């Protein structure tokens, strides 16, 4: 999710498409939150690991 957010963020910036920029920022934030919760050992969404 972090990589997808970063790709959309860069594409939105380079192509001047504001909706891609917005979706990229949202995905980066959600991905960072999931990464932080997963790295602390908490089960996220009922799953211990995200493969």
N, C-alpha and C positions, 0 to 999 in steps of 0.2 A: 504494500500500500504506500509505503514511503517512496519507493522508486517510481510508481505510477504518478503520485502527486508531484514529484520533482519533474518528471517528463512533461506532464500537462502544464506545470508552472512555466517551464522554459518555452514550450511551444506557444503558450498564450502570450508570453512576453515577446518572443521573436516574430510571431505572426500578427501581433496586435489584435488578438481575439480575447475580449474581456471575460467571456464565460469560461474559457479554458483556464485563465488566470485564477478566477474565483474557485473553480472546482479543484484546481491544483493546490491552492492554499488550504481548502477544507480537508482534502485527502492527506496533506502533510500533517495537519494538526491531529486528525483522527489516528493516523499511523503512528505518530509520536506517542500519543496517549496509550495505544495498544502495546507499543514496544515497551514503554515504561512499566505498565502493569504486568506484562509478561516477564520482564527482567527481574521483577521483585519476587517472583514465584507465585503470584496470585493466579488463580484460574480465571480466565477471561471468557465469558460466554459459555461456561460449563466445560471448557477445554483447558487442559494443562499446557499443551503444545500446539502451535500453529505451523503445520507443514505445508 
